[in-house]
Amino acid sequence: MKKQKRFLLEEDQIPRQWYNIQADMPTKPLPPLNPQTHQPIGPEDLAHIFSEECSRQELDTEHAWIDIPDEVRDLYAYYRSTPLVRAYALEKALDTPAHIYFKNESASPLGSHKINSALAQCYYCKREGVTNVTTETGAGQWGAALSYAAKIFGLEAAVYQVKITMKQKPYRSILMRTFGATVEGSPSMSTRAGKDIITRDPLNPGSLGSAISEAVELAMQTPGCKYTLGSVLNHVSLHQTVIGLEAEKQMEMAEEYPDMVIACFGGGSNFGGLAFPFMRHTILDGKKTEFIAAEPSSCPKLTRGKFEYDFGDEAGYTPLLPMFTLGHDFKPANIHAGGLRYHGAGMIVSQLIKDGYMHGVDIPQLESFQAGILFSRTEGIVPAPESCHAIAATVREALKCREAGEQKTILFNLSGHGLIDMPSYDSYLNGDLMNYSLSEEELQQYLAQVPKIM
């Protein structure tokens, strides 16, 4: 077996700016709308919920490069750069001529890519005099990252975790509490949004949409408090581009350039973080790279959703967002990839799909765990269930290369490890997991609740 190759950057090579793809997109994303007036909103409207700087970044379609604050970059340097790894053992197991590389974001102290934006958002909140932050979390990786970042900057954090994933992954909520956050299962009885959901459906297992509603409500009702978000919105993907910008330099060290860039997809932050820096070369220079977002087949917003203005949360507290959606009332199946159970895609990604720059693939739950097991046994890293979807999509493409006798270079994002997700692997190994699919009848019922704006 060939010796594993790991490519690392020196500290002075860590990016000093994030890349804002909105500035280079031929067709800009449609603007978010005020749900009452249906008029475009500005940064001042978002600043009622988010930090002022994140609100500006969210709607910035002019500046391609945005400086990373020195204090944030100094904190990045504790764990960045993360390794780019040539997966020789996986290639051998698949008997593929493809060259497979992965960006290992599981090497961060929090075990996932989420800390990249958590540090930035908490920095801006602290600088603006905020004392408390709220957020939602699915699998708990974002909640853990936000809890840690809040403690670093002396902020109090309150996290609403999707109730079913809180039961599936109990150690995640313990980790958040270890960092000093308060954690509630969502839907809860602590907010009006949560009470309304429980009243309608006492056994509701929760969704990211319901957790967002509760976190936004608490932020709006608490003095000195702002809401922070782990995915979907533009400023979150912006902060995550540190991943792809590093990967660019590391691929140069490997003397290769990806024919395919693959990442799992929930709301779009880790996909955009890896893909957008490479996609700028497709937009500006005509590079021929295929961009693939791997989503669960039980939550197929990219492959079966509808492009509409919809709410980002279940209660309708957020602005109306232009996105591929399954409907904000969508009740996702209880798959173990809790971070991918969100009803909508980010605005940037939705526009890029419309314009043909990328596409989605849906992955059944059992196929995702099968790929995760293969990766564990070849590369020695147990991936998060979310990351297993990216690995499964990579395996599909690598096998196509074998069948065609074609050598392609594939880059995927290992967005996090699964060491706190071992009960999920236990269920898979014991044969207790199953695939879920969304019927056309169910899909149309959910889509019928989407506001009719377009």
Protein Blocks (a to p, Z undefined) as FASTA:
>chain_A
ZZdddddddfklpcfbdcdfklmpmbacdddddfklopacdfklmmmmmcfklmmmmmmc
kbmbdcddfklmmmmmmmpccdddddfklmmmnopabdcddddfklpmnopaklmmmmmm
mmmmmmnopabdcdddfklmmmmmmmmmmmmnopacdddddfklmmmmmmlmmmmmmnop
acdddddfkbfklmmmmmmmmmlgbifklmmmmmmmmmmmpghiacddfehplmlmmmmm
mmmmmmmmmmmmnopacfbdcdddfklmmmmmmmmmmmmmmmmnopacdddddddfklcf
klmmccddddfbfnopaccdddddebjkbccdfbfblmlmcfbdcfklmmmmmnopaccd
dddfklmmmmmmmmmmmnopacdfklmmmmmmmmmmmmmmmmnopacddddddfbccklm
mmmmmmmmnopaccddddfklmmmmmmmpccfZZ
